[in-house]
Amino acid sequence: MKNLSFQSLFKNKRILVSAIALIIFICASFFIVNNNEGLYSKNIAKIMSVTEKNSQSKSQNGKSEEITEQNIKAIIMNGKHKGQTIGLENTTSYSEVNDLNLKPKNEVFVSISEDSKGHIISCKINDFKRDNYLVYITSLFVVLILIVGGIKGFKSLASLVINTLIFFLIIEMFLNNFNLASIFIVSVFLFVILSILIVCGINKKAISAIAAAIASTFITMLIALVVIKLNHSNGVHFEELEFLTHPPEQLFYIELLIGTLGAIMDIAISISSSINEIFNSNPAIEKKLLIKSGREIGKDIMGTMSNTLLFAYISGSIPIILLLLRNEFPISNIVGEYLSLEIIRALVGSIGVVLSIPITIFTSIMLLKNTRIGGFIKS
């Protein structure tokens, strides 16, 4: 009883210390991000007051939109002109497509023109300073994932940070003329292995999920590649990617690879974990019952995940859809020409989701029922 009480006390103390450390870290982040103007080489101005004047603007197709002209007083927050008050002008529209709707206490990046004596002649707004809002939403995400997930949530955060670093490393390698296809194929192994092992540890559940995710991803990509090549890319509008100085087909396949991988990893670890829990509850369970349970779990996940993929891809196209509809483009043209890549990504991802279900069931049952793995791996 004493040992149990000590363990409980130690656990509660560890949670308390972790919570205090998290609160201190978040408060420090808020303070730094709201007082970090001196860390920027660009000039930053904080808006003190805004005077507005409204008018109407009409486009060529007769559509009207409200326009607001803003006269702004701001104070420079960094650089050699720090503390000086300046006047700024800004025009914003109802849609805010290309304009900023500025309010008092907002901070903006400005370019300053000087005379020969270094005095300010004029100032122009370049962009909005957004880092504080990014810190707010990131802090909320971290707090929620730690409250809900505990130590698993912390591991998920660690996995997310490592994968982000790997992604930026890949981009840096691409900028240094490494072969894009090769480094992304290697990155698939890194993403899958590190993500699952960090969160789940080294065990049969993790190994079956890794094997299933990698196998399902490459089989799905092979199917997509064969179908598109046999069809001579008919119906695939690569024009959306032609503004990049790189073959659009290759970039499209890489997008498919990364997008499909995320969905397949989710399915693989979900089914593998479920089968592992069922097996641990009843090690004598027959293979047929495990297969049936895995299929039922897979069916439930399959429909929702396919919808999730469709919504995720289509949601990124909402602005262009609304813009085209506003300019009276037929809905059939919008779907056929401007959403073809998103639809293909969703379909390929859905194929991967469907394939990953039997593959994960097979690898999980094979490891749990037929294969013994060294003592360093726990079931």
VOMI-217942 format. One record per atom (N, C-alpha, C): x, y, z; residue in one letter. Coordinates in steps of 0.05 Angstrom, whole numbers, plus 5000, padded with zeros to 4 digits. Layout:
N
XYZa/...
//
This chain:
379
501649765000m/500050005000m/501750255000m/503950245016k/505750475017k/507050524990k/507850304977n/509150324951n/507150444931n/504650354932l/502650454913l/502150754918l/502050824944s/501551104951s/503851284942s/506351174944f/508651324935f/508651364905f/507851154890q/507751164861q/505651374852q/503351364866s/501151554860s/502051844865s/503451884888l/504452154895l/506452244875l/508252064867f/510352134847f/509052204820f/507052054813k/505752104787k/504352374788k/502852434810n/501552684813n/503452924813n/505752884827k/507753094828k/508953144800k/509352934785r/510452954758r/508453104740r/505953044742i/503853174727i/503753474734i/503953534760l/503853814769l/506253964759l/508653844760v/511053984750v/510854024720v/509853824706s/509553854677s/507654074670s/505354094685a/503354304680a/504554574685a/506054604707i/507254864713i/509254944692i/510954744683a/512854804662a/511554884636a/509254754630l/507854824605l/506655104607l/505555174630i/504355444633i/506555654631i/508855604644i/511155794642i/512055824613i/512255604599f/513155614571f/511255764554f/508655724557i/506655864541i/506656164547i/506756234573c/506856514581c/509356654570c/511656514571a/514056624560a/513856664530a/512556474516s/512256494487s/510456734480s/508256764496f/506556994491f/507957264495f/509557274516f/511057524522f/513057584500f/514557374491i/516657414471i/515457494444i/513257354436v/512157414410v/510857684408v/509957784431n/508758054432n/510858274437n/513358204440n/515458404444n/517958334429n/517558214405n/519858114390n/520558294365n/519558534365e/520058704341e/523058744336e/524558764358g/527458804355g/528858584342g/527658344340l/528958114328l/528658114297l/526958294287y/526558314258y/528358524245y/529358464221s/530858664206s/528958854191s/526558754185k/524558924172k/523359124191k/522559354181n/521259544198n/518359464205n/517659494230i/514959414240i/513659664252i/511159704245a/509559924256a/507059814270a/506459934294k/504059864308k/501960074304k/499559994296i/497460174289i/496160294315i/496060554316m/494860684339m/491960764334m/491360864310s/488560944304s/488060914275s/485460874268v/484660834240v/482161004234v/482361164213t/480061324203t/479161204176t/476561144173e/475661004149e/473661174133e/473661124107k/471761254088k/470861044068k/468260994066n/467160784050n/466260884022n/466460704002s/465560763975s/464860503962s/463860513937q/463160283922q/464860253897q/465460003890s/467059953865s/465659743849s/465559793822k/464259593804k/466359463786k/466059203782s/467859053764s/466659053736s/468158933717q/467358943689q/464758793684q/464158583701n/461758433697n/459358553712n/459758793723g/457558933736g/457258873766g/458858703777k/458758643805k/459858873821k/458558943843s/459559163859s/460659063886s/462459213897e/463659133922e/464359373939e/464059353965e/464659583982e/467659613986e/468659863982i/471459923986i/471760114010i/473760064026t/474260234049t/477060344048t/477260614049e/479860744049e/480560814078e/482960724087q/483760754114q/486060954117q/485761154133n/488061324140n/488961244168n/491461184170i/492561044194i/494761214207i/494661224234k/496961324249k/498261094263k/500861064260a/502260844272a/504960934284a/506060764301i/508660824313i/510660604305i/512960684297i/515060494289i/516160354314i/516360084313m/517059934336m/519959834337m/521459874315n/524259774315n/525859944294n/528459884294g/530260034275g/530960304285g/532360454268k/533360724276k/531160924279k/528760874268h/526561064270h/524660974293h/525460794310k/523760694331k/522660924348k/519960904353g/518661104369g/517461334353g/518061354327q/516961574311q/514161504302q/512461704301t/509661674291t/509561724261t/508161554247i/508061574218i/505161554209i/504561654185g/501961634173g/502061424151g/499961254149l/499761044129l/497061054116l/496960964091e/494460944077e/494060654068e/491560564070n/490860284063n/488060274051n/487760114030t/485160074018t/484359784020t/482059734031t/481159464035t/478359424023t/477759184014s/475159124002s/473758924019s/471158894014y/469558704029y/470658414027y/471558344004s/472658064000s/475358034012s/476858254015e/479658254025e/481358064009e/480958043983v/482557863966v/485457943967v/485958193962n/488758293961n/489458503982n/487558554000d/487958784018d/487758684047d/488858854065l/488758804094l/486658984106l/485058874123n/483159034138n/484359084166n/485559314170l/487259364193l/485659494216l/486359424240k/485059524264k/487259634283k/486459804302p/488359894322p/489659664337p/492159694344k/493859494358k/494959284339k/493959274314n/495259094294n/498159184289n/499858994281e/502559064273e/502958984244e/504359154229v/504859104201v/507759154194v/508659024173f/511359074163f/511159314143f/512959504145v/512859734128v/515559784115v/515459904091s/517859994078s/518060294081s/520360404087i/520760684094i/522560814073i/521661034061s/523261194043s/524461434058s/527061474054e/528461694069e/529661894050e/530062134060d/531462334044d/534462314050d/536062494039s/538962474041s/539962504070s/538262624087k/539062664115k/537962434133k/536662244121g/535662014137g/532962064149g/531662274141h/528962334151h/526862174135h/524662104148i/522561944134i/521062124115i/520862034090i/519262174069i/516562044067i/516461784065s/513961644062s/514261354072s/511961234078c/511860954088c/509760794073c/510260544068k/508360374054k/507960114069k/505560024071i/504959764084i/505659534066i/507259344076n/507959114060n/506258864066n/506058814092d/504658564100d/503858584129d/502258394138f/501258374165f/503258204182f/503658284206k/505358124224k/503657924239k/504057664232r/502157454241r/503357264262r/505857294269d/507057094286d/505657064313d/504457274324n/503157244350n/500657064348n/499157084326y/496856914322y/497656624318y/499856584305l/500856304301l/501656184328l/502856344345v/503556244372v/501056184388v/499056344386y/496556294401y/495256034393y/494955984367i/493655744358i/495355494364i/498055534361t/499855304367t/499755234396t/499655434414s/499555384443s/496955234450s/494755324438l/492155184443l/492354894434l/493554844410f/493854574400f/495554404419f/497754514429v/499554364447v/498154304473v/496754494484v/495354454510v/493254234507v/491654244486l/489554044482l/490653764477l/492753744461i/493753484455i/495053354480i/496253524497l/497453424522l/495253344542l/493153504544i/490953444563i/489553184555i/488953154529v/487552924520v/489352674517v/491752714507g/493452494501g/495552414522g/496052604540g/498052534561g/500752484549g/502052274557i/504752204547i/504652134518i/502452004509k/502151944480k/501952204464k/500552404476g/500352664463g/503052794460g/504652774481f/507452884479f/509052744458f/508752484456k/510152334435k/509252414407k/506652464405s/505552554379s/506652824371s/506953004391l/508153264385l/511053224376l/512553054390a/515353004383a/515452894354a/513652714348s/513552604320s/513052814300s/511152994307l/510453214288l/512853404284l/514253464305v/516553644302v/518753514285v/519253254290i/521353114275i/520653094245i/518053034240n/517253014212n/517353284198n/516753494212t/516953764201t/519853834194t/521653754212l/524553804206l/525453644182l/524453394180i/525253224157i/524153354131i/521753454132f/520553574109f/522153814099f/522953984118f/524554224111f/527354134101f/528353924112l/530953814102l/530653714073l/528453594067i/527953504040i/527753734020i/526353954029i/526254184012i/528954304007i/530654314028e/533354424026e/534954244007e/534653984008m/536053803990m/535253853961m/532553893957f/531553953931f/532754213920f/532954413936l/534154663928l/537154643921l/538354423931n/541154373925n/541454153903n/539354133887n/539353963862n/539453663867n/538453573890f/538053293894f/535553203878f/535552943870n/533252843855n/530752843873n/528652983864l/526353023881l/524852763886l/524552593866a/523052343869a/524552153889a/527152143887s/528751963904s/528552043934s/528852303939i/528852393967i/526052373979i/523952393963f/521252363974f/520652063979f/521651893963i/521251603968i/522751523994i/525151623998v/526551574023v/525051694046v/523951924042s/522452064064s/520051904073s/518751754054v/516451594062v/517251394084v/519551264080f/520451074101f/520951214127f/522251444126l/522851594150l/520251694164l/518351804148f/515851894160f/514351674175f/514151444161v/512551224172v/513951104196v/516551034193i/517950894215i/518151074240i/519051324236l/519351494260l/516651564272l/514651624256s/512051704267s/510851484285s/510851244274i/509551024289i/511250934312i/513950914309l/515550814331l/515651014354l/515751274348i/515751474370i/513251454386i/510951434373v/508451424387v/507851164400v/508350944386c/507550674396c/509850514408c/512350594404g/514550434414g/515150194395g/517150034403i/517849794387i/516249564396i/514249484381n/512649254388n/511349144363n/509848924366k/508648804342k/506548984329k/505149124346k/503049304335k/504349514317k/506549624325a/507949834310a/509149714284a/510449484287i/511749354264i/509649284242i/507349174251s/505349104231s/504149354218s/503849574233a/502849824221a/504849944202a/507449934208i/509550034190i/509549874164i/509649604167a/509649444143a/507249484125a/504949504138a/502449544123a/502349814109a/503250024124a/503150294113a/504950324089a/507450214091i/509350234069i/508350074045i/507449834050a/506549664028a/504049784014a/502149874030s/499749994019s/500250244003s/502050404013t/502750653999t/503950603972t/505850423970f/507250373945f/505450223925f/503750043935i/501849903917i/499850113906i/498850283923t/497050493914t/498250673893t/500750763898m/502150933879m/502650793853m/503250533854l/503650373829l/501150363813l/498850313826i/496250303813i/495650573800i/496050783815a/495451053804a/497251113780a/499751043782l/501651093761l/500950943735l/500250693739v/499550523715v/496950623702v/494950693718v/492350783707v/492751053692v/494251233704i/494551493691i/496251473666i/498251293666k/499951263642k/498351123620k/496850913627l/495250773607l/493150963594l/492251153610n/490251343600n/491551583587n/494251583586h/495751803574h/495152073588h/494652063614s/494052303630s/491552453621s/489752323606n/487252453598n/485552513622n/484552763624g/482952843646g/484552953670g/487152933668v/488853043690v/489953303681v/489053523693h/489853793685h/492353873701h/494653813690f/497253893703f/497754193700f/496054333685e/496554613681e/496754773707e/495354673728e/495454813754e/498254823765e/499954643757l/502654623768l/504854733750l/504054833727e/505954913707e/507455173714e/506555313734f/507955563742f/510555493756f/510955233764l/513455153777l/515455073756l/518055123762t/520155053743t/521054773748t/519154583745h/519654303750h/517454143735h/518053903726p/516053753712p/513553713729p/511153813720p/508753803736p/507853513743p/508353323724e/507453053730e/508952943755e/511552993757q/513052893779q/512153013805q/511553273805l/510553403829l/507853293837l/506153233817f/503553123823f/503752853837f/505552683827y/505852423839y/506952443867y/508652633872i/509652683899i/507452773918i/505752953908e/503453033924e/501652793930e/501152623911l/499652383915l/500952203937l/503552173935l/505052003953l/504752103982l/505152363987i/505052464014i/502252474024i/500252554008g/497552564016g/496352294023g/497052094006t/496051824010t/497351694034t/499851764039l/501351644062l/499951714088l/499151964091g/497852044116g/495351884122g/493651854102a/491151704107a/491751414113a/493651294098i/494251014102i/495450964129i/497251134138m/498351114165m/496151104186m/494251284183d/492051294202d/490551034203d/489850924180i/488350674179i/490050444190i/492650434183a/494350214191a/494650204221a/495150424234i/495550424263i/492950374278i/490750474267s/488050424279s/487350134279s/487650004256i/486849724254i/488849544269i/491449604267s/493449454281s/493049464311s/492549704322s/492049734351s/489549584360s/487449594343s/484949464351s/485349154352s/486549054331i/487048764330i/488848674353i/490848844359n/492748784381n/491248774408n/489448964412e/487848964437e/486048724439e/484748654417i/483048414417i/484648164423i/486948144411f/488647904415f/489647894444f/490548114455n/491548114482n/489348044502n/486848124496s/484548054514s/483947754512s/484447634489n/483847344486n/485947224467n/488347144477p/490447034460p/489646784445p/487546644455a/486746394443a/484646434420a/484046684414i/482046744394i/482946634366i/480946534351e/481546424325e/482146634305e/483646554284k/484346754263k/481846854249k/479946684245k/477546774231k/476146994246k/476046974272l/474747184288l/476347444287l/479047414288l/480747654286l/480347794259l/480247634237i/479847744211i/477147884209i/475047754220k/472347864219k/472348134235k/473548134258s/473648384274s/475148604260s/477448534247g/478948724232g/477448844209g/475948674195r/474348764172r/472148954181r/470848884204e/468649064213e/469749334221e/472149334235i/473349584242i/474149744217i/475249604198g/476049734173g/473749854157g/471549714157k/469149814143k/468250084155k/468250094182d/467350334196d/469250564190d/471850514189i/473850724184i/473850814155i/473450614137m/473750664108m/471950894098m/469450884105g/467551084095g/468251364105g/468751394131t/469351654142t/472051764132t/474051584129m/476651684119m/476551774090m/474951634073s/474651724045s/473351994044s/471352044061n/470052304061n/472052514072n/473652444092t/475552624103t/477552714081t/478452524065l/480352594044l/479052784023l/476652724016l/475252893996l/474853174007l/473953194032f/473553464044f/476153614047f/478253464054a/480853594059a/481953714033a/481753564011y/482753663985y/480953883973y/478353833974i/476554033962i/476454293978i/476854284004s/476654524021s/478854724012s/481154634004g/483254813995g/482554963969g/480554863955s/479754993929s/477255173932s/476255203956i/473855363960i/474255653950i/476455783955p/476756063945p/476656073914p/478055893900i/478055903871i/475255833860i/473855643874i/471055573866i/469255823868i/469355963890l/467756193894l/468456413874l/470956443868l/471856643848l/470856583821l/470956333813l/469956253787l/466956273785l/465556193806l/462656223806l/461856513804l/463356683818r/462756973817r/463057083788r/464856963773n/465357043746n/463756883726n/461756733736e/459756593720e/460856373703e/462856223714f/463855983701f/461855763707f/461255593687p/459455363691p/460755163712p/458955053729i/459954873749i/461354623737i/460354543714s/461654303701s/464554363693s/465054613683n/467854683677n/469554703701n/468454813723i/469954833748i/470854563758i/468954373758v/469554103767v/471553963749v/471053983723g/472753843703g/475453953700g/475754223701e/478354343695e/479954423720e/478454523740y/479854643763y/479954463788y/478354253788l/478254073811l/479253793804l/480253763780s/480953493772s/483153373789s/485253543795l/487453433812l/486553363840l/484753533851e/483753483878e/482153223879e/480453183858i/478852943857i/480552693854i/482552713837i/484352483833i/485852423858i/486852633872r/488252583898r/486452443918r/483852533919a/482052403938a/481452113930a/481152063904l/480551793895l/482951603900l/485351703894v/487751533898v/488051483928v/487651693945g/487751653973g/485751453983g/483351453972s/481251263979s/481950983971s/483250953948i/484250683940i/486250583960i/488050763969g/490050683989g/488650604015g/486550754023v/485150684048v/483950404046v/482650344023v/481350084019v/483449864020v/485749904005l/487749694004l/489149654031l/489449864047s/490849844072s/489449674092s/486749644089i/485249484109i/486049194108i/485749054085p/486548764085p/489548724090p/491248914080i/494148884084i/494848904114i/493549094128t/494149134157t/493048894172t/490748794165i/489648564179i/491548324176i/492548284151f/494348064146f/496948084162f/498248314161t/500748344175t/500448324205t/498248434215s/497748424244s/497348144254s/495647994240i/495047714248i/497447544244i/498947584223m/501347424218m/503347454241m/503747704250l/505647754272l/504647644298l/502047684303l/500947604329l/500547304332l/499747174311k/499046884313k/501246694304k/502946784285n/504846594273n/507746654279n/508446904284t/511246974285t/512047064313t/514346964322r/515447064347r/517747244341r/517747474353i/519747674349i/521447694374i/523947764372g/525847764394g/524747894419g/526047834442g/525047914468g/525048214471g/526548364454f/526548654458f/524048784447f/522348624434i/519848734423i/517548614440i/515948794450k/513648714466k/511148684449k/509348504456s/506848474442s/504848684449s/
//
